[in-house]
Amino acid sequence: MNSTDLETLVPWIIEHGYLIFFIVAFIEGPFITLAGGIAAALGYYDILIILGLAIIGDVGGDALYYAIGSYNNKILKSKFFRLIGINDTKISKIETLVHGHIRKAVLLVKLSPVLGP
């Protein structure tokens, strides 16, 4: 990528930043939230708008992924999990554990990028 491309790309990203931010937050929330916070701190965007878009995008994306997983639960069980050696008994145990401790499960999943290596 040469400097002419960057001279065109950077203003375009700044101009359409909120839309781009929301779309990426919908797909991958935590990383883009950090980037949006940095951009807001540098004065490119309003922090309150970034915060609102981050919350809506992250929760909306998670809800969509949950709906897809819930809808395709039987398909995923039969194809994907068997490929990696997880049988129906193990899946049932995990489902029981997660549903019995839903708040802890959501907290663990949300904190896993922070707690990871």
C-alpha positions, 0 to 999 in steps of 0.5 A: 500500500503506497502513501496515496492509498493511505491519503485516500483511505484515512479520511474515508475511515474518519468520515465514515468511522461511526458506521464502520465502528458499529459494523466491526463492533457487531462482528468483534466487539472488544478489540474495536471498542479499544480502538474506538476509545483511542480514536475518541481520546485523540479527538476523532470521535465522540466517546459517548457515541462510541460507547453507545455503538460499542454496547449496541454492536457487541450485545447485538452481535452476541444475540445474533450468534446466540440465535444462530447457535440455538437455531442450528443446535442439532446441526452443530451437534451432529457435524461439528462436535463429533469431528472434534470428539465431543459426544452428546453426553458431554454436550448435555453436561455442558448445557446443564452447567451453563444453564444452571450458572448463566450469569457466571458463564456470560461473565467468563465468556466476556472476560476471557479475552482479558484473562487469556494468555 
